Amino acid sequence: MFNNFRRWLNGEFICTPCGKLFHLMSFGFGDTVCPRCYSGKPPLVRLDKTYILNRILANMTVRK
């Protein structure tokens, strides 16, 4: 539990294609696509919705 909280505070995201660890300037953790692997089509950042603080963060984003 504390490990997930530390990851959430640090903004730890793992690149899905290459597996490299990234720290984004945001709260949350999950997977992303790094600048080298990004082709412009898939979503750039995906939060791990199994963690309660990530779900709260996802619900706070503005949706149009």
PDBQT receptor file of N, H, CA, C and O in Angstrom, charges set to zero:
ATOM      1  N   MET A   1       0.825  -1.186   0.000  1.00  0.00    +0.000 N 
ATOM      2  CA  MET A   1       0.000   0.000   0.000  1.00  0.00    +0.000 C 
ATOM      3  C   MET A   1       0.873   1.255   0.000  1.00  0.00    +0.000 C 
ATOM      4  O   MET A   1       0.621   2.173  -0.780  1.00  0.00    +0.000 OA
ATOM      5  N   PHE A   2       1.888   1.313   0.855  1.00  0.00    +0.000 N 
ATOM      6  H   PHE A   2       2.092   0.567   1.489  1.00  0.00    +0.000 HD
ATOM      7  CA  PHE A   2       2.740   2.494   0.896  1.00  0.00    +0.000 C 
ATOM      8  C   PHE A   2       3.601   2.604  -0.353  1.00  0.00    +0.000 C 
ATOM      9  O   PHE A   2       3.972   3.704  -0.762  1.00  0.00    +0.000 OA
ATOM     10  N   ASN A   3       3.917   1.466  -0.959  1.00  0.00    +0.000 N 
ATOM     11  H   ASN A   3       3.616   0.572  -0.626  1.00  0.00    +0.000 HD
ATOM     12  CA  ASN A   3       4.685   1.488  -2.208  1.00  0.00    +0.000 C 
ATOM     13  C   ASN A   3       3.870   2.170  -3.314  1.00  0.00    +0.000 C 
ATOM     14  O   ASN A   3       4.408   2.975  -4.074  1.00  0.00    +0.000 OA
ATOM     15  N   ASN A   4       2.580   1.849  -3.402  1.00  0.00    +0.000 N 
ATOM     16  H   ASN A   4       2.143   1.194  -2.784  1.00  0.00    +0.000 HD
ATOM     17  CA  ASN A   4       1.727   2.491  -4.404  1.00  0.00    +0.000 C 
ATOM     18  C   ASN A   4       1.583   3.982  -4.133  1.00  0.00    +0.000 C 
ATOM     19  O   ASN A   4       1.549   4.780  -5.069  1.00  0.00    +0.000 OA
ATOM     20  N   PHE A   5       1.498   4.366  -2.867  1.00  0.00    +0.000 N 
ATOM     21  H   PHE A   5       1.526   3.718  -2.106  1.00  0.00    +0.000 HD
ATOM     22  CA  PHE A   5       1.385   5.782  -2.531  1.00  0.00    +0.000 C 
ATOM     23  C   PHE A   5       2.659   6.531  -2.923  1.00  0.00    +0.000 C 
ATOM     24  O   PHE A   5       2.587   7.646  -3.439  1.00  0.00    +0.000 OA
ATOM     25  N   ARG A   6       3.822   5.925  -2.679  1.00  0.00    +0.000 N 
ATOM     26  H   ARG A   6       3.880   5.020  -2.260  1.00  0.00    +0.000 HD
ATOM     27  CA  ARG A   6       5.091   6.534  -3.068  1.00  0.00    +0.000 C 
ATOM     28  C   ARG A   6       5.161   6.670  -4.586  1.00  0.00    +0.000 C 
ATOM     29  O   ARG A   6       5.589   7.707  -5.095  1.00  0.00    +0.000 OA
ATOM     30  N   ARG A   7       4.745   5.635  -5.314  1.00  0.00    +0.000 N 
ATOM     31  H   ARG A   7       4.398   4.793  -4.901  1.00  0.00    +0.000 HD
ATOM     32  CA  ARG A   7       4.724   5.700  -6.786  1.00  0.00    +0.000 C 
ATOM     33  C   ARG A   7       3.786   6.800  -7.262  1.00  0.00    +0.000 C 
ATOM     34  O   ARG A   7       4.102   7.513  -8.215  1.00  0.00    +0.000 OA
ATOM     35  N   TRP A   8       2.626   6.949  -6.604  1.00  0.00    +0.000 N 
ATOM     36  H   TRP A   8       2.369   6.370  -5.829  1.00  0.00    +0.000 HD
ATOM     37  CA  TRP A   8       1.638   7.951  -6.979  1.00  0.00    +0.000 C 
ATOM     38  C   TRP A   8       2.203   9.351  -6.770  1.00  0.00    +0.000 C 
ATOM     39  O   TRP A   8       2.036  10.224  -7.621  1.00  0.00    +0.000 OA
ATOM     40  N   LEU A   9       2.875   9.566  -5.635  1.00  0.00    +0.000 N 
ATOM     41  H   LEU A   9       3.011   8.856  -4.944  1.00  0.00    +0.000 HD
ATOM     42  CA  LEU A   9       3.468  10.877  -5.359  1.00  0.00    +0.000 C 
ATOM     43  C   LEU A   9       4.594  11.205  -6.336  1.00  0.00    +0.000 C 
ATOM     44  O   LEU A   9       4.751  12.363  -6.724  1.00  0.00    +0.000 OA
ATOM     45  N   ASN A  10       5.374  10.213  -6.735  1.00  0.00    +0.000 N 
ATOM     46  H   ASN A  10       5.246   9.273  -6.420  1.00  0.00    +0.000 HD
ATOM     47  CA  ASN A  10       6.503  10.431  -7.636  1.00  0.00    +0.000 C 
ATOM     48  C   ASN A  10       6.101  10.516  -9.102  1.00  0.00    +0.000 C 
ATOM     49  O   ASN A  10       6.918  10.917  -9.931  1.00  0.00    +0.000 OA
ATOM     50  N   GLY A  11       4.880  10.156  -9.446  1.00  0.00    +0.000 N 
ATOM     51  H   GLY A  11       4.216   9.831  -8.773  1.00  0.00    +0.000 HD
ATOM     52  CA  GLY A  11       4.448  10.177 -10.841  1.00  0.00    +0.000 C 
ATOM     53  C   GLY A  11       5.183   9.153 -11.681  1.00  0.00    +0.000 C 
ATOM     54  O   GLY A  11       5.668   9.475 -12.766  1.00  0.00    +0.000 OA
ATOM     55  N   GLU A  12       5.275   7.915 -11.194  1.00  0.00    +0.000 N 
ATOM     56  H   GLU A  12       4.881   7.653 -10.312  1.00  0.00    +0.000 HD
ATOM     57  CA  GLU A  12       6.006   6.858 -11.898  1.00  0.00    +0.000 C 
ATOM     58  C   GLU A  12       5.148   6.239 -12.995  1.00  0.00    +0.000 C 
ATOM     59  O   GLU A  12       4.064   5.717 -12.738  1.00  0.00    +0.000 OA
ATOM     60  N   PHE A  13       5.649   6.306 -14.207  1.00  0.00    +0.000 N 
ATOM     61  H   PHE A  13       6.530   6.731 -14.416  1.00  0.00    +0.000 HD
ATOM     62  CA  PHE A  13       4.986   5.697 -15.346  1.00  0.00    +0.000 C 
ATOM     63  C   PHE A  13       6.011   4.863 -16.101  1.00  0.00    +0.000 C 
ATOM     64  O   PHE A  13       7.175   5.249 -16.206  1.00  0.00    +0.000 OA
ATOM     65  N   ILE A  14       5.582   3.724 -16.626  1.00  0.00    +0.000 N 
ATOM     66  H   ILE A  14       4.636   3.410 -16.541  1.00  0.00    +0.000 HD
ATOM     67  CA  ILE A  14       6.463   2.827 -17.364  1.00  0.00    +0.000 C 
ATOM     68  C   ILE A  14       6.056   2.843 -18.829  1.00  0.00    +0.000 C 
ATOM     69  O   ILE A  14       4.875   2.730 -19.159  1.00  0.00    +0.000 OA
ATOM     70  N   CYS A  15       7.056   2.985 -19.713  1.00  0.00    +0.000 N 
ATOM     71  H   CYS A  15       8.015   3.077 -19.445  1.00  0.00    +0.000 HD
ATOM     72  CA  CYS A  15       6.789   2.965 -21.148  1.00  0.00    +0.000 C 
ATOM     73  C   CYS A  15       6.364   1.550 -21.540  1.00  0.00    +0.000 C 
ATOM     74  O   CYS A  15       7.075   0.584 -21.265  1.00  0.00    +0.000 OA
ATOM     75  N   THR A  16       5.220   1.437 -22.174  1.00  0.00    +0.000 N 
ATOM     76  H   THR A  16       4.643   2.222 -22.398  1.00  0.00    +0.000 HD
ATOM     77  CA  THR A  16       4.696   0.133 -22.560  1.00  0.00    +0.000 C 
ATOM     78  C   THR A  16       5.577  -0.575 -23.590  1.00  0.00    +0.000 C 
ATOM     79  O   THR A  16       5.878  -1.753 -23.395  1.00  0.00    +0.000 OA
ATOM     80  N   PRO A  17       6.008   0.075 -24.676  1.00  0.00    +0.000 N 
ATOM     81  CA  PRO A  17       6.823  -0.640 -25.665  1.00  0.00    +0.000 C 
ATOM     82  C   PRO A  17       8.232  -1.013 -25.195  1.00  0.00    +0.000 C 
ATOM     83  O   PRO A  17       8.682  -2.133 -25.439  1.00  0.00    +0.000 OA
ATOM     84  N   CYS A  18       8.939  -0.088 -24.522  1.00  0.00    +0.000 N 
ATOM     85  H   CYS A  18       8.573   0.822 -24.324  1.00  0.00    +0.000 HD
ATOM     86  CA  CYS A  18      10.348  -0.361 -24.197  1.00  0.00    +0.000 C 
ATOM     87  C   CYS A  18      10.590  -0.680 -22.728  1.00  0.00    +0.000 C 
ATOM     88  O   CYS A  18      11.667  -1.175 -22.396  1.00  0.00    +0.000 OA
ATOM     89  N   GLY A  19       9.639  -0.418 -21.831  1.00  0.00    +0.000 N 
ATOM     90  H   GLY A  19       8.765  -0.016 -22.101  1.00  0.00    +0.000 HD
ATOM     91  CA  GLY A  19       9.774  -0.751 -20.421  1.00  0.00    +0.000 C 
ATOM     92  C   GLY A  19      10.578   0.232 -19.587  1.00  0.00    +0.000 C 
ATOM     93  O   GLY A  19      10.882  -0.061 -18.430  1.00  0.00    +0.000 OA
ATOM     94  N   LYS A  20      10.934   1.392 -20.137  1.00  0.00    +0.000 N 
ATOM     95  H   LYS A  20      10.687   1.630 -21.076  1.00  0.00    +0.000 HD
ATOM     96  CA  LYS A  20      11.713   2.383 -19.410  1.00  0.00    +0.000 C 
ATOM     97  C   LYS A  20      10.835   3.106 -18.392  1.00  0.00    +0.000 C 
ATOM     98  O   LYS A  20       9.663   3.371 -18.660  1.00  0.00    +0.000 OA
ATOM     99  N   LEU A  21      11.400   3.428 -17.216  1.00  0.00    +0.000 N 
ATOM    100  H   LEU A  21      12.352   3.212 -16.998  1.00  0.00    +0.000 HD
ATOM    101  CA  LEU A  21      10.690   4.124 -16.153  1.00  0.00    +0.000 C 
ATOM    102  C   LEU A  21      10.783   5.631 -16.362  1.00  0.00    +0.000 C 
ATOM    103  O   LEU A  21      11.865   6.164 -16.608  1.00  0.00    +0.000 OA
ATOM    104  N   PHE A  22       9.642   6.317 -16.261  1.00  0.00    +0.000 N 
ATOM    105  H   PHE A  22       8.763   5.884 -16.060  1.00  0.00    +0.000 HD
ATOM    106  CA  PHE A  22       9.574   7.766 -16.396  1.00  0.00    +0.000 C 
ATOM    107  C   PHE A  22       8.903   8.357 -15.183  1.00  0.00    +0.000 C 
ATOM    108  O   PHE A  22       8.006   7.744 -14.604  1.00  0.00    +0.000 OA
ATOM    109  N   HIS A  23       9.330   9.544 -14.793  1.00  0.00    +0.000 N 
ATOM    110  H   HIS A  23      10.058  10.041 -15.263  1.00  0.00    +0.000 HD
ATOM    111  CA  HIS A  23       8.689  10.311 -13.732  1.00  0.00    +0.000 C 
ATOM    112  C   HIS A  23       8.089  11.548 -14.386  1.00  0.00    +0.000 C 
ATOM    113  O   HIS A  23       8.810  12.450 -14.813  1.00  0.00    +0.000 OA
ATOM    114  N   LEU A  24       6.761  11.579 -14.459  1.00  0.00    +0.000 N 
ATOM    115  H   LEU A  24       6.176  10.846 -14.112  1.00  0.00    +0.000 HD
ATOM    116  CA  LEU A  24       6.073  12.718 -15.049  1.00  0.00    +0.000 C 
ATOM    117  C   LEU A  24       5.817  13.763 -13.976  1.00  0.00    +0.000 C 
ATOM    118  O   LEU A  24       5.750  13.437 -12.790  1.00  0.00    +0.000 OA
ATOM    119  N   MET A  25       5.675  14.997 -14.380  1.00  0.00    +0.000 N 
ATOM    120  H   MET A  25       5.729  15.261 -15.343  1.00  0.00    +0.000 HD
ATOM    121  CA  MET A  25       5.407  16.099 -13.457  1.00  0.00    +0.000 C 
ATOM    122  C   MET A  25       3.921  16.106 -13.106  1.00  0.00    +0.000 C 
ATOM    123  O   MET A  25       3.222  17.097 -13.316  1.00  0.00    +0.000 OA
ATOM    124  N   SER A  26       3.458  14.985 -12.572  1.00  0.00    +0.000 N 
ATOM    125  H   SER A  26       4.026  14.179 -12.402  1.00  0.00    +0.000 HD
ATOM    126  CA  SER A  26       2.062  14.820 -12.233  1.00  0.00    +0.000 C 
ATOM    127  C   SER A  26       1.949  13.752 -11.155  1.00  0.00    +0.000 C 
ATOM    128  O   SER A  26       2.844  12.921 -11.002  1.00  0.00    +0.000 OA
ATOM    129  N   PHE A  27       0.859  13.772 -10.416  1.00  0.00    +0.000 N 
ATOM    130  H   PHE A  27       0.132  14.447 -10.540  1.00  0.00    +0.000 HD
ATOM    131  CA  PHE A  27       0.586  12.671  -9.510  1.00  0.00    +0.000 C 
ATOM    132  C   PHE A  27       0.022  11.517 -10.313  1.00  0.00    +0.000 C 
ATOM    133  O   PHE A  27      -0.551  11.725 -11.383  1.00  0.00    +0.000 OA
ATOM    134  N   GLY A  28       0.175  10.321  -9.816  1.00  0.00    +0.000 N 
ATOM    135  H   GLY A  28       0.640  10.152  -8.947  1.00  0.00    +0.000 HD
ATOM    136  CA  GLY A  28      -0.383   9.139 -10.451  1.00  0.00    +0.000 C 
ATOM    137  C   GLY A  28       0.698   8.174 -10.878  1.00  0.00    +0.000 C 
ATOM    138  O   GLY A  28       1.882   8.509 -10.885  1.00  0.00    +0.000 OA
ATOM    139  N   PHE A  29       0.283   6.978 -11.232  1.00  0.00    +0.000 N 
ATOM    140  H   PHE A  29      -0.679   6.706 -11.227  1.00  0.00    +0.000 HD
ATOM    141  CA  PHE A  29       1.197   6.009 -11.805  1.00  0.00    +0.000 C 
ATOM    142  C   PHE A  29       0.432   5.127 -12.776  1.00  0.00    +0.000 C 
ATOM    143  O   PHE A  29      -0.795   5.040 -12.723  1.00  0.00    +0.000 OA
ATOM    144  N   GLY A  30       1.152   4.492 -13.639  1.00  0.00    +0.000 N 
ATOM    145  H   GLY A  30       2.148   4.562 -13.682  1.00  0.00    +0.000 HD
ATOM    146  CA  GLY A  30       0.534   3.643 -14.648  1.00  0.00    +0.000 C 
ATOM    147  C   GLY A  30       1.505   3.414 -15.775  1.00  0.00    +0.000 C 
ATOM    148  O   GLY A  30       2.701   3.228 -15.552  1.00  0.00    +0.000 OA
ATOM    149  N   ASP A  31       0.987   3.429 -16.994  1.00  0.00    +0.000 N 
ATOM    150  H   ASP A  31       0.015   3.580 -17.175  1.00  0.00    +0.000 HD
ATOM    151  CA  ASP A  31       1.865   3.231 -18.141  1.00  0.00    +0.000 C 
ATOM    152  C   ASP A  31       1.703   4.374 -19.115  1.00  0.00    +0.000 C 
ATOM    153  O   ASP A  31       0.683   5.063 -19.128  1.00  0.00    +0.000 OA
ATOM    154  N   THR A  32       2.719   4.567 -19.928  1.00  0.00    +0.000 N 
ATOM    155  H   THR A  32       3.548   4.007 -19.918  1.00  0.00    +0.000 HD
ATOM    156  CA  THR A  32       2.766   5.657 -20.883  1.00  0.00    +0.000 C 
ATOM    157  C   THR A  32       3.527   5.191 -22.117  1.00  0.00    +0.000 C 
ATOM    158  O   THR A  32       3.935   4.034 -22.207  1.00  0.00    +0.000 OA
ATOM    159  N   VAL A  33       3.706   6.082 -23.040  1.00  0.00    +0.000 N 
ATOM    160  H   VAL A  33       3.374   7.023 -22.966  1.00  0.00    +0.000 HD
ATOM    161  CA  VAL A  33       4.535   5.829 -24.218  1.00  0.00    +0.000 C 
ATOM    162  C   VAL A  33       5.588   6.932 -24.237  1.00  0.00    +0.000 C 
ATOM    163  O   VAL A  33       5.254   8.115 -24.285  1.00  0.00    +0.000 OA
ATOM    164  N   CYS A  34       6.865   6.538 -24.199  1.00  0.00    +0.000 N 
ATOM    165  H   CYS A  34       7.137   5.576 -24.160  1.00  0.00    +0.000 HD
ATOM    166  CA  CYS A  34       7.941   7.531 -24.137  1.00  0.00    +0.000 C 
ATOM    167  C   CYS A  34       8.067   8.270 -25.475  1.00  0.00    +0.000 C 
ATOM    168  O   CYS A  34       7.535   7.810 -26.485  1.00  0.00    +0.000 OA
ATOM    169  N   PRO A  35       8.763   9.407 -25.490  1.00  0.00    +0.000 N 
ATOM    170  CA  PRO A  35       8.904  10.184 -26.729  1.00  0.00    +0.000 C 
ATOM    171  C   PRO A  35       9.542   9.393 -27.876  1.00  0.00    +0.000 C 
ATOM    172  O   PRO A  35       9.198   9.617 -29.036  1.00  0.00    +0.000 OA
ATOM    173  N   ARG A  36      10.447   8.487 -27.577  1.00  0.00    +0.000 N 
ATOM    174  H   ARG A  36      10.726   8.305 -26.634  1.00  0.00    +0.000 HD
ATOM    175  CA  ARG A  36      11.053   7.679 -28.641  1.00  0.00    +0.000 C 
ATOM    176  C   ARG A  36      10.060   6.714 -29.265  1.00  0.00    +0.000 C 
ATOM    177  O   ARG A  36      10.093   6.483 -30.474  1.00  0.00    +0.000 OA
ATOM    178  N   CYS A  37       9.179   6.149 -28.451  1.00  0.00    +0.000 N 
ATOM    179  H   CYS A  37       9.153   6.337 -27.469  1.00  0.00    +0.000 HD
ATOM    180  CA  CYS A  37       8.245   5.124 -28.931  1.00  0.00    +0.000 C 
ATOM    181  C   CYS A  37       6.914   5.696 -29.420  1.00  0.00    +0.000 C 
ATOM    182  O   CYS A  37       6.147   4.980 -30.065  1.00  0.00    +0.000 OA
ATOM    183  N   TYR A  38       6.621   6.956 -29.135  1.00  0.00    +0.000 N 
ATOM    184  H   TYR A  38       7.243   7.537 -28.611  1.00  0.00    +0.000 HD
ATOM    185  CA  TYR A  38       5.307   7.526 -29.462  1.00  0.00    +0.000 C 
ATOM    186  C   TYR A  38       5.157   7.738 -30.955  1.00  0.00    +0.000 C 
ATOM    187  O   TYR A  38       5.987   8.390 -31.590  1.00  0.00    +0.000 OA
ATOM    188  N   SER A  39       4.088   7.179 -31.512  1.00  0.00    +0.000 N 
ATOM    189  H   SER A  39       3.414   6.649 -30.997  1.00  0.00    +0.000 HD
ATOM    190  CA  SER A  39       3.833   7.311 -32.949  1.00  0.00    +0.000 C 
ATOM    191  C   SER A  39       2.703   8.291 -33.245  1.00  0.00    +0.000 C 
ATOM    192  O   SER A  39       2.437   8.580 -34.411  1.00  0.00    +0.000 OA
ATOM    193  N   GLY A  40       2.037   8.806 -32.223  1.00  0.00    +0.000 N 
ATOM    194  H   GLY A  40       2.253   8.571 -31.275  1.00  0.00    +0.000 HD
ATOM    195  CA  GLY A  40       0.989   9.791 -32.429  1.00  0.00    +0.000 C 
ATOM    196  C   GLY A  40      -0.417   9.233 -32.382  1.00  0.00    +0.000 C 
ATOM    197  O   GLY A  40      -1.372  10.010 -32.397  1.00  0.00    +0.000 OA
ATOM    198  N   LYS A  41      -0.588   7.924 -32.326  1.00  0.00    +0.000 N 
ATOM    199  H   LYS A  41       0.188   7.293 -32.314  1.00  0.00    +0.000 HD
ATOM    200  CA  LYS A  41      -1.926   7.355 -32.371  1.00  0.00    +0.000 C 
ATOM    201  C   LYS A  41      -2.468   6.908 -31.015  1.00  0.00    +0.000 C 
ATOM    202  O   LYS A  41      -3.589   7.290 -30.678  1.00  0.00    +0.000 OA
ATOM    203  N   PRO A  42      -1.739   6.119 -30.214  1.00  0.00    +0.000 N 
ATOM    204  CA  PRO A  42      -2.340   5.667 -28.945  1.00  0.00    +0.000 C 
ATOM    205  C   PRO A  42      -2.352   6.780 -27.904  1.00  0.00    +0.000 C 
ATOM    206  O   PRO A  42      -1.620   7.760 -28.043  1.00  0.00    +0.000 OA
ATOM    207  N   PRO A  43      -3.173   6.643 -26.864  1.00  0.00    +0.000 N 
ATOM    208  CA  PRO A  43      -3.145   7.641 -25.786  1.00  0.00    +0.000 C 
ATOM    209  C   PRO A  43      -1.762   7.712 -25.159  1.00  0.00    +0.000 C 
ATOM    210  O   PRO A  43      -1.083   6.694 -25.022  1.00  0.00    +0.000 OA
ATOM    211  N   LEU A  44      -1.349   8.902 -24.783  1.00  0.00    +0.000 N 
ATOM    212  H   LEU A  44      -1.901   9.729 -24.894  1.00  0.00    +0.000 HD
ATOM    213  CA  LEU A  44       0.007   9.097 -24.275  1.00  0.00    +0.000 C 
ATOM    214  C   LEU A  44       0.184   8.568 -22.860  1.00  0.00    +0.000 C 
ATOM    215  O   LEU A  44       1.186   7.910 -22.578  1.00  0.00    +0.000 OA
ATOM    216  N   VAL A  45      -0.766   8.837 -21.953  1.00  0.00    +0.000 N 
ATOM    217  H   VAL A  45      -1.580   9.371 -22.182  1.00  0.00    +0.000 HD
ATOM    218  CA  VAL A  45      -0.653   8.421 -20.557  1.00  0.00    +0.000 C 
ATOM    219  C   VAL A  45      -1.935   7.701 -20.155  1.00  0.00    +0.000 C 
ATOM    220  O   VAL A  45      -3.038   8.169 -20.434  1.00  0.00    +0.000 OA
ATOM    221  N   ARG A  46      -1.773   6.559 -19.499  1.00  0.00    +0.000 N 
ATOM    222  H   ARG A  46      -0.876   6.178 -19.273  1.00  0.00    +0.000 HD
ATOM    223  CA  ARG A  46      -2.911   5.813 -18.966  1.00  0.00    +0.000 C 
ATOM    224  C   ARG A  46      -2.669   5.578 -17.486  1.00  0.00    +0.000 C 
ATOM    225  O   ARG A  46      -1.664   4.977 -17.106  1.00  0.00    +0.000 OA
ATOM    226  N   LEU A  47      -3.591   6.051 -16.643  1.00  0.00    +0.000 N 
ATOM    227  H   LEU A  47      -4.407   6.539 -16.952  1.00  0.00    +0.000 HD
ATOM    228  CA  LEU A  47      -3.469   5.861 -15.201  1.00  0.00    +0.000 C 
ATOM    229  C   LEU A  47      -3.893   4.451 -14.829  1.00  0.00    +0.000 C 
ATOM    230  O   LEU A  47      -4.804   3.892 -15.441  1.00  0.00    +0.000 OA
ATOM    231  N   ASP A  48      -3.240   3.872 -13.830  1.00  0.00    +0.000 N 
ATOM    232  H   ASP A  48      -2.500   4.326 -13.333  1.00  0.00    +0.000 HD
ATOM    233  CA  ASP A  48      -3.619   2.576 -13.292  1.00  0.00    +0.000 C 
ATOM    234  C   ASP A  48      -4.848   2.787 -12.417  1.00  0.00    +0.000 C 
ATOM    235  O   ASP A  48      -4.732   3.302 -11.304  1.00  0.00    +0.000 OA
ATOM    236  N   LYS A  49      -6.017   2.399 -12.901  1.00  0.00    +0.000 N 
ATOM    237  H   LYS A  49      -6.112   1.980 -13.804  1.00  0.00    +0.000 HD
ATOM    238  CA  LYS A  49      -7.269   2.701 -12.220  1.00  0.00    +0.000 C 
ATOM    239  C   LYS A  49      -7.573   1.762 -11.056  1.00  0.00    +0.000 C 
ATOM    240  O   LYS A  49      -8.635   1.877 -10.444  1.00  0.00    +0.000 OA
ATOM    241  N   THR A  50      -6.669   0.839 -10.737  1.00  0.00    +0.000 N 
ATOM    242  H   THR A  50      -5.807   0.746 -11.235  1.00  0.00    +0.000 HD
ATOM    243  CA  THR A  50      -6.891  -0.026  -9.584  1.00  0.00    +0.000 C 
ATOM    244  C   THR A  50      -6.552   0.686  -8.278  1.00  0.00    +0.000 C 
ATOM    245  O   THR A  50      -6.916   0.210  -7.203  1.00  0.00    +0.000 OA
ATOM    246  N   TYR A  51      -5.862   1.816  -8.359  1.00  0.00    +0.000 N 
ATOM    247  H   TYR A  51      -5.566   2.202  -9.233  1.00  0.00    +0.000 HD
ATOM    248  CA  TYR A  51      -5.474   2.577  -7.166  1.00  0.00    +0.000 C 
ATOM    249  C   TYR A  51      -6.452   3.727  -6.973  1.00  0.00    +0.000 C 
ATOM    250  O   TYR A  51      -6.725   4.469  -7.917  1.00  0.00    +0.000 OA
ATOM    251  N   ILE A  52      -6.976   3.885  -5.776  1.00  0.00    +0.000 N 
ATOM    252  H   ILE A  52      -6.754   3.282  -5.009  1.00  0.00    +0.000 HD
ATOM    253  CA  ILE A  52      -8.048   4.842  -5.500  1.00  0.00    +0.000 C 
ATOM    254  C   ILE A  52      -7.660   6.284  -5.828  1.00  0.00    +0.000 C 
ATOM    255  O   ILE A  52      -8.485   7.023  -6.366  1.00  0.00    +0.000 OA
ATOM    256  N   LEU A  53      -6.427   6.706  -5.520  1.00  0.00    +0.000 N 
ATOM    257  H   LEU A  53      -5.757   6.106  -5.083  1.00  0.00    +0.000 HD
ATOM    258  CA  LEU A  53      -6.039   8.086  -5.804  1.00  0.00    +0.000 C 
ATOM    259  C   LEU A  53      -5.942   8.341  -7.303  1.00  0.00    +0.000 C 
ATOM    260  O   LEU A  53      -6.193   9.461  -7.748  1.00  0.00    +0.000 OA
ATOM    261  N   ASN A  54      -5.584   7.333  -8.091  1.00  0.00    +0.000 N 
ATOM    262  H   ASN A  54      -5.379   6.423  -7.730  1.00  0.00    +0.000 HD
ATOM    263  CA  ASN A  54      -5.584   7.480  -9.552  1.00  0.00    +0.000 C 
ATOM    264  C   ASN A  54      -7.010   7.639 -10.074  1.00  0.00    +0.000 C 
ATOM    265  O   ASN A  54      -7.250   8.422 -10.992  1.00  0.00    +0.000 OA
ATOM    266  N   ARG A  55      -7.958   6.897  -9.492  1.00  0.00    +0.000 N 
ATOM    267  H   ARG A  55      -7.763   6.261  -8.746  1.00  0.00    +0.000 HD
ATOM    268  CA  ARG A  55      -9.358   7.034  -9.926  1.00  0.00    +0.000 C 
ATOM    269  C   ARG A  55      -9.885   8.421  -9.604  1.00  0.00    +0.000 C 
ATOM    270  O   ARG A  55     -10.593   9.020 -10.413  1.00  0.00    +0.000 OA
ATOM    271  N   ILE A  56      -9.546   8.941  -8.422  1.00  0.00    +0.000 N 
ATOM    272  H   ILE A  56      -8.971   8.455  -7.764  1.00  0.00    +0.000 HD
ATOM    273  CA  ILE A  56      -9.977  10.299  -8.053  1.00  0.00    +0.000 C 
ATOM    274  C   ILE A  56      -9.365  11.320  -9.016  1.00  0.00    +0.000 C 
ATOM    275  O   ILE A  56     -10.051  12.233  -9.476  1.00  0.00    +0.000 OA
ATOM    276  N   LEU A  57      -8.079  11.164  -9.317  1.00  0.00    +0.000 N 
ATOM    277  H   LEU A  57      -7.522  10.422  -8.944  1.00  0.00    +0.000 HD
ATOM    278  CA  LEU A  57      -7.403  12.074 -10.235  1.00  0.00    +0.000 C 
ATOM    279  C   LEU A  57      -8.041  12.021 -11.623  1.00  0.00    +0.000 C 
ATOM    280  O   LEU A  57      -8.207  13.057 -12.266  1.00  0.00    +0.000 OA
ATOM    281  N   ALA A  58      -8.396  10.835 -12.083  1.00  0.00    +0.000 N 
ATOM    282  H   ALA A  58      -8.262   9.993 -11.560  1.00  0.00    +0.000 HD
ATOM    283  CA  ALA A  58      -9.033  10.687 -13.400  1.00  0.00    +0.000 C 
ATOM    284  C   ALA A  58     -10.411  11.330 -13.426  1.00  0.00    +0.000 C 
ATOM    285  O   ALA A  58     -10.811  11.892 -14.445  1.00  0.00    +0.000 OA
ATOM    286  N   ASN A  59     -11.140  11.255 -12.319  1.00  0.00    +0.000 N 
ATOM    287  H   ASN A  59     -10.815  10.798 -11.491  1.00  0.00    +0.000 HD
ATOM    288  CA  ASN A  59     -12.469  11.870 -12.265  1.00  0.00    +0.000 C 
ATOM    289  C   ASN A  59     -12.416  13.379 -12.146  1.00  0.00    +0.000 C 
ATOM    290  O   ASN A  59     -13.395  14.056 -12.461  1.00  0.00    +0.000 OA
ATOM    291  N   MET A  60     -11.296  13.919 -11.699  1.00  0.00    +0.000 N 
ATOM    292  H   MET A  60     -10.500  13.369 -11.444  1.00  0.00    +0.000 HD
ATOM    293  CA  MET A  60     -11.167  15.365 -11.551  1.00  0.00    +0.000 C 
ATOM    294  C   MET A  60     -10.791  16.065 -12.856  1.00  0.00    +0.000 C 
ATOM    295  O   MET A  60     -10.879  17.290 -12.936  1.00  0.00    +0.000 OA
ATOM    296  N   THR A  61     -10.380  15.328 -13.863  1.00  0.00    +0.000 N 
ATOM    297  H   THR A  61     -10.308  14.333 -13.797  1.00  0.00    +0.000 HD
ATOM    298  CA  THR A  61     -10.002  15.945 -15.120  1.00  0.00    +0.000 C 
ATOM    299  C   THR A  61     -11.232  16.482 -15.832  1.00  0.00    +0.000 C 
ATOM    300  O   THR A  61     -12.332  15.947 -15.689  1.00  0.00    +0.000 OA
ATOM    301  N   VAL A  62     -11.039  17.517 -16.582  1.00  0.00    +0.000 N 
ATOM    302  H   VAL A  62     -10.145  17.952 -16.699  1.00  0.00    +0.000 HD
ATOM    303  CA  VAL A  62     -12.148  18.160 -17.286  1.00  0.00    +0.000 C 
ATOM    304  C   VAL A  62     -12.486  17.358 -18.524  1.00  0.00    +0.000 C 
ATOM    305  O   VAL A  62     -11.616  17.056 -19.341  1.00  0.00    +0.000 OA
ATOM    306  N   ARG A  63     -13.740  17.021 -18.654  1.00  0.00    +0.000 N 
ATOM    307  H   ARG A  63     -14.447  17.267 -17.990  1.00  0.00    +0.000 HD
ATOM    308  CA  ARG A  63     -14.209  16.274 -19.832  1.00  0.00    +0.000 C 
ATOM    309  C   ARG A  63     -15.188  17.137 -20.590  1.00  0.00    +0.000 C 
ATOM    310  O   ARG A  63     -16.071  17.759 -20.000  1.00  0.00    +0.000 OA
ATOM    311  N   LYS A  64     -15.032  17.173 -21.886  1.00  0.00    +0.000 N 
ATOM    312  H   LYS A  64     -14.315  16.667 -22.366  1.00  0.00    +0.000 HD
ATOM    313  CA  LYS A  64     -15.953  17.978 -22.713  1.00  0.00    +0.000 C 
ATOM    314  C   LYS A  64     -16.845  17.085 -23.525  1.00  0.00    +0.000 C 
ATOM    315  O   LYS A  64     -17.684  17.574 -24.281  1.00  0.00    +0.000 OA
TER     316      LYS A  64
